[in-house]
């Protein structure tokens, strides 16, 4: 059986590792931890194909640690206990790598706690999901969390060149890269998808050619003709959820239900789908229809209790409602603007009249002085400055063009007159 290209090109040192400079570059925080030799249990969180498994292997090899690996999709509590029992003979010099740890149940994660706490194993968990939601608190508190980002264009182009050199040598024919746009777009920051696309292209084209040229047209044609083969490892997972979210955002319930069905048929975790809709309810609908967030939250609670197959009905109802709802990204844009302003202006002082004054000294210093209690005034409103003086009048929230938020605009304009330009 041929070794996959991605496995052949897997780096075995930090210097050969591509991307994640903030973590494993010369001054990277994780690199310093690894080089210190004091390896904590950790969760590596990031999208597919960015090096989570590779990092675990490098850590084990660099310190000559015994390496066990489990996949949460197929492993159970019995498998975990078997590894822990075996690891106990190595005096704590063991790494247990668990891929897709977010798919472990609470009881499966519980079975790791004692061994992690006693140092029998050093746990390295890999996940594509937010560990705050998917890893139980006792286990998460015993692990460092490191976030890995999608690979950038410069990284992917270097990897593509390495792959082409190896493929040329193995197949005994010259391969040239003429265009990379389609190849990079298909990879989506995922090194494994990049390697698979190149490998598939060479396998498909080498029969009829003395020389292979990688162009956008050639890559697109090859991938479209072999889409089922290309997706055999579930690598279109994120493409499909992206299409689902974009269909909801684009107010197309028919497309939304179609992509939902694709995920249902693939056995996707219903909580994963519900969580994506919960985010969309605020990011893309917001105050244009506040009930959207309530329904999405209820959907998440319901599918958490029910599971398949009945959850498909609840997910369908919610998806149709969200797709048919008026849209606004005003809340999303407002927090983005606010965070940008905070980064630009730093930690500005809280105005004295907005500060609490629990002690006499604080009162003497003017804490709380001239604060006006809104409910003492007509309409429960009084014109008061609530921002630091340096950014007074900064308009961060722009109501969307929909009936609910236009009503909010009128109310804000009436209250604040020209201060916030509503």
VOGU-3710 file (C-alpha; in Angstrom, 3 decimals, decimal comma):
1> xxxxxxxxxx> 0,000/0,000/0,000  1,451/3,347/-1,064  2,236/5,845/1,682  0,132/9,015/1,215  2,070/12,079/0,087  1,010/13,992/3,203  2,614/11,315/5,375  5,799/11,240/3,312  6,219/14,992/3,664  5,363/15,186/7,346
11> xxxxxxxxxx> 8,163/17,200/9,056  9,925/15,680/12,063  11,539/18,799/13,543  10,306/22,221/14,582  12,682/23,878/12,104  11,031/21,952/9,261  7,520/22,711/10,526  5,639/25,131/8,273  3,453/27,943/9,605  2,337/28,769/13,166
21> xxxxxxxxxx> 5,313/31,099/13,683  3,780/32,660/16,796  3,626/29,230/18,390  6,678/27,373/17,102  8,849/30,004/15,400  12,227/30,901/16,907  10,545/32,921/19,670  7,275/30,978/19,686  5,604/30,325/23,028  5,010/26,631/22,350
31> xxxxxxxxxx> 8,540/26,159/21,010  9,972/27,479/24,278  7,780/25,055/26,197  8,867/22,132/24,012  12,559/23,025/24,225  12,333/23,341/28,014  11,453/19,654/28,206  8,666/20,371/30,689  5,788/19,330/28,430  2,312/20,030/29,845
41> xxxxxxxxxx> -0,865/18,304/28,746  -2,359/20,418/25,994  -5,184/20,890/23,536  -4,243/21,876/19,981  -7,222/23,699/18,479  -7,363/24,523/14,794  -8,802/23,592/11,394  -7,762/20,421/9,548  -4,363/20,145/7,903  -2,469/22,767/9,909
51> xxxxxxxxxx> -0,104/20,469/11,808  -1,789/19,343/15,032  -0,841/15,679/14,635  2,606/16,605/13,332  3,332/18,767/16,371  2,415/15,909/18,695  4,818/13,583/16,848  7,618/16,183/16,922  7,232/16,683/20,680  7,423/12,943/21,287
61> xxxxxxxxxx> 10,423/12,445/18,979  12,350/15,443/20,305  12,203/14,086/23,861  12,210/10,350/23,012  8,816/9,850/24,637  6,666/6,784/24,124  3,829/7,771/21,793  0,306/6,372/21,866  -2,449/7,598/19,569  -6,200/7,167/19,674
71> xxxxxxxxxx> -8,917/8,519/17,404  -11,951/9,654/19,358  -14,272/8,490/16,569  -13,383/4,838/17,051  -11,865/4,609/20,553  -13,806/4,050/23,754  -13,196/4,074/27,517  -11,797/0,547/27,292  -9,136/1,719/24,804  -8,202/4,673/27,011
81> xxxxxxxxxx> -7,802/2,468/30,088  -5,679/0,000/28,132  -3,284/2,777/27,088  -3,114/4,187/30,620  -2,359/0,740/32,029  0,416/0,257/29,487  1,755/3,797/30,065  2,158/3,261/33,810  5,329/1,218/33,195  7,108/4,167/31,513
91> xxxxxxxxxx> 7,265/6,443/34,575  5,451/9,386/33,028  7,444/9,447/29,786  4,368/8,895/27,659  2,371/11,072/25,302  -1,182/10,045/24,539  -2,373/11,819/21,419  -6,148/11,856/20,911  -7,336/13,074/17,536  -10,781/14,721/17,404
101> xxxxxxxxxx> -10,982/14,773/21,188  -14,167/16,839/20,901  -15,933/13,629/19,851  -15,183/11,951/23,178  -18,190/11,725/25,497  -18,085/13,085/29,064  -17,430/9,620/30,473  -14,592/9,040/28,003  -13,003/12,349/28,939  -13,512/11,569/32,631
111> xxxxxxxxxx> -11,474/8,395/32,169  -8,425/10,544/31,320  -8,526/12,806/34,373  -6,671/10,731/36,956  -3,851/9,733/34,580  -3,357/13,339/33,462  -3,426/14,670/37,008  -0,939/12,054/38,302  1,365/12,515/35,317  1,007/8,936/34,097
121> xxxxxxxxxx> 0,427/10,394/30,626  0,935/13,738/28,961  -2,248/14,283/26,993  -2,193/16,047/23,649  -5,682/16,439/22,257  -6,400/17,722/18,752  -9,706/19,371/17,951  -11,331/21,428/15,242  -13,981/22,602/17,718  -13,816/25,215/20,458
131> xxxxxxxxxx> -12,530/23,233/23,468  -14,454/25,513/25,821  -17,620/23,844/24,524  -16,395/20,335/23,789  -13,856/19,480/26,513  -15,095/19,019/30,088  -13,956/21,711/32,528  -11,892/19,449/34,849  -9,859/18,153/31,895  -9,581/21,565/30,227
141> xxxxxxxxxx> -8,255/23,091/33,452  -5,389/20,579/33,388  -4,386/21,429/29,824  -2,826/24,360/28,031  -4,788/25,393/24,930  -2,860/26,416/21,810  -4,679/27,823/18,779  -3,381/26,944/15,303  -4,318/29,057/12,277  -4,920/28,068/8,624
151> xxxxxxxxxx> -1,719/28,084/6,618  -1,006/31,263/4,657  -0,366/31,515/0,914  3,413/31,723/1,385  3,414/28,503/3,396  1,238/26,620/0,919  3,385/27,667/-2,033  6,522/26,340/-0,315  4,748/23,060/0,496  3,521/22,774/-3,093
161> xxxxxxxxxx> 7,086/23,145/-4,397  8,325/20,424/-2,032  5,487/18,129/-3,064  6,126/18,660/-6,773  9,843/17,857/-6,396  9,041/14,608/-4,619  6,295/13,634/-7,086  8,604/14,386/-10,031  11,273/12,118/-8,595  8,874/9,296/-7,737
171> xxxxxxxxxx> 7,109/9,326/-11,092  10,130/9,960/-13,272  8,680/12,900/-15,182  9,038/16,669/-14,878  6,201/18,559/-13,137  5,951/22,329/-13,323  3,766/24,742/-11,388  2,501/27,422/-13,746  -0,511/28,675/-11,737  -1,440/28,208/-8,081
181> xxxxxxxxxx> -4,695/30,134/-7,546  -7,028/27,127/-7,912  -4,711/24,872/-5,941  -4,543/27,309/-3,028  -8,272/27,958/-3,150  -9,047/24,240/-3,002  -6,634/23,713/-0,113  -8,212/26,459/1,996  -5,174/26,685/4,268  -5,088/22,890/4,720
191> xxxxxxxxxx> -1,758/21,239/3,843  -3,337/17,790/3,565  -5,879/18,987/1,009  -3,062/20,611/-0,942  -1,055/17,383/-1,023  -4,106/15,276/-1,891  -5,004/17,566/-4,795  -1,473/17,408/-6,202  -1,251/13,655/-5,745  -4,611/13,147/-7,414
201> xxxxxxxxxx> -3,639/15,406/-10,318  -0,420/13,478/-10,962  -2,145/10,085/-10,731  -4,794/11,230/-13,191  -2,528/12,911/-15,724  0,714/10,927/-15,760  -0,729/8,136/-17,927  -1,023/10,347/-20,982  1,766/12,878/-20,590  5,539/13,084/-20,762
211> xxxxxxxxxx> 5,459/16,367/-18,818  2,895/17,733/-16,359  1,998/21,389/-15,993  -0,106/22,507/-13,042  -2,566/25,197/-14,111  -5,783/26,450/-12,565  -7,810/24,804/-15,327  -6,089/21,432/-14,928  -6,491/21,370/-11,156  -10,171/22,351/-11,257
221> xxxxxxxxxx> -10,942/19,733/-13,909  -9,168/16,967/-11,990  -10,847/17,739/-8,680  -14,333/18,046/-10,202  -13,948/14,694/-11,980  -12,862/12,972/-8,770  -14,860/14,805/-6,151  -15,977/11,649/-4,317  -12,446/10,255/-4,205  -11,075/13,622/-3,134
231> xxxxxxxxxx> -13,534/13,781/-0,260  -13,034/10,250/1,008  -11,516/11,572/4,251  -14,363/14,036/4,827  -12,273/17,009/3,770  -15,299/18,856/2,326  -16,721/19,051/5,841  -15,882/22,736/6,173  -16,865/23,521/2,584  -20,351/22,136/3,214
241> xxxxxxxxxx> -20,896/23,949/6,496  -19,666/27,119/4,769  -22,265/26,633/2,018  -24,912/26,031/4,694  -24,100/29,239/6,580  -23,885/31,308/3,393  -27,297/29,962/2,325  -28,814/31,027/5,654  -27,163/34,441/5,388  -28,387/34,733/1,800
251> xxxxxxxxxx> -32,022/34,041/2,828  -32,348/30,834/0,756  -34,198/28,191/2,837  -34,112/25,678/-0,029  -30,318/25,695/-0,316  -29,979/25,796/3,488  -32,077/22,638/3,905  -30,162/20,914/1,093  -26,777/21,536/2,741  -28,290/20,600/6,082
261> xxxxxxxxxx> -29,381/17,280/4,562  -25,831/16,712/3,297  -24,551/17,089/6,852  -27,330/14,931/8,285  -26,601/12,127/5,807  -22,890/12,332/6,626  -23,658/11,831/10,324  -22,436/15,267/11,411  -22,734/16,070/15,108  -26,122/17,859/15,489
271> xxxxxxxxxx> -24,631/20,141/18,159  -22,003/21,288/15,662  -24,750/22,354/13,234  -26,856/23,969/15,967  -23,867/25,895/17,298  -23,152/27,345/13,855  -26,757/28,536/13,603  -26,528/30,031/17,086  -23,590/32,189/16,007  -25,338/33,179/12,768
281> xxxxxxxxxx> -28,441/34,271/14,683  -26,425/37,103/16,244  -23,838/37,728/13,549  -26,195/37,938/10,569  -29,671/38,577/12,027  -29,122/40,284/15,362  -31,654/42,904/16,367  -33,425/42,771/13,013  -35,186/39,828/14,659  -34,088/39,148/18,272
291> xxxxxxxxxx> -36,283/36,020/18,360  -33,807/34,337/16,000  -31,238/34,046/18,799  -33,864/32,641/21,161  -34,951/30,007/18,671  -31,368/29,069/17,782  -30,516/28,700/21,467  -33,613/26,556/22,032  -32,574/24,467/19,023  -29,140/23,857/20,538
301> xxxxxxxxxx> -30,683/22,803/23,856  -33,163/20,514/22,113  -30,686/18,654/19,903  -28,357/18,256/22,901  -31,131/16,309/24,617  -32,459/14,359/21,644  -29,750/13,454/19,125  -30,307/11,651/15,839  -32,556/11,030/13,994  -35,201/13,351/15,453
311> xxxxxxxxxx> -32,835/16,320/15,714  -32,914/16,677/11,930  -36,479/18,022/12,188  -35,549/20,637/14,815  -32,506/21,670/12,812  -34,622/21,970/9,666  -37,220/24,143/11,398  -34,553/26,446/12,782  -32,634/26,669/9,509  -35,782/27,610/7,580
321> xxxxxxxxxx> -36,684/30,251/10,189  -33,188/31,783/10,137  -33,048/31,793/6,337  -36,423/33,532/6,154  -35,587/36,116/8,814  -34,609/39,746/8,076  -30,842/40,206/8,239  -28,539/42,622/10,039  -24,859/42,411/10,929  -25,006/45,641/12,959
331> xxxxxxxxxx> -24,228/43,948/16,297  -21,287/42,067/14,733  -19,904/45,249/13,158  -20,391/47,203/16,396  -18,251/44,871/18,509  -15,599/44,775/15,765  -15,446/48,581/15,741  -15,388/48,709/19,538  -12,519/46,229/19,785  -10,590/48,112/17,116
341> xxxxxxxxxx> -11,094/51,358/19,055  -9,917/49,726/22,293  -6,739/48,471/20,594  -6,133/51,927/19,130  -6,805/54,001/22,250  -5,673/51,635/25,019  -7,039/51,476/28,564  -8,778/54,820/28,891  -9,855/55,862/32,379  -13,448/55,364/33,465
351> xxxxxxxxxx> -15,019/58,823/33,962  -15,261/59,682/37,675  -19,040/60,100/37,614  -19,432/56,477/36,423  -17,249/54,957/39,143  -18,575/53,300/42,291  -17,832/55,027/45,577  -18,038/52,376/48,336  -15,723/54,303/50,704  -15,650/57,839/52,063
361> xxxxxxxxxx> -12,244/58,477/50,521  -13,551/57,575/47,086  -16,456/59,981/47,528  -14,022/62,742/48,524  -12,040/61,992/45,358  -15,157/62,616/43,271  -16,118/59,030/42,513  -19,781/58,967/41,476  -20,154/62,753/41,638  -22,664/64,220/39,156
371> xxxxxxxxxx> -23,973/60,791/38,159  -27,667/61,019/37,277  -29,933/58,001/37,819  -31,836/57,500/34,556  -35,064/56,357/36,224  -35,393/59,670/38,043  -36,010/61,420/34,721  -38,861/61,504/32,247  -38,733/58,641/29,801  -36,078/56,966/32,004
381> xxxxxxxxxx> -33,388/58,924/30,187  -31,028/61,795/30,892  -28,269/63,105/28,646  -25,084/61,946/30,345  -21,581/61,160/29,067  -20,878/57,419/29,281  -17,679/57,207/27,205  -14,176/58,335/28,182  -13,630/61,966/27,221  -10,995/61,030/24,622
391> xxxxxxxxxx> -13,503/59,092/22,498  -16,671/61,018/23,276  -19,207/60,826/20,458  -17,736/57,695/18,862  -20,527/55,934/16,971  -19,898/52,193/17,101  -23,406/50,852/16,499  -25,010/51,633/13,139  -28,599/50,301/12,994  -29,316/48,108/9,991
401> xxxxxxxxxx> -31,829/48,917/7,275  -34,731/46,896/8,671  -37,937/47,886/10,539  -36,789/46,948/14,059  -33,416/48,658/13,880  -34,831/51,700/12,125  -37,121/52,088/15,136  -34,012/51,857/17,317  -32,372/54,547/15,169  -35,337/56,907/15,690
411> xxxxxxxxxx> -35,283/56,331/19,442  -31,519/56,882/19,686  -31,690/60,023/17,529  -34,445/61,412/19,722  -32,436/60,744/22,888  -28,936/61,687/21,806  -29,720/64,395/19,244  -26,451/65,050/17,376  -23,998/63,398/19,756  -23,925/60,064/17,901
421> xx> -25,097/61,308/14,487  -28,177/59,090/14,336
//
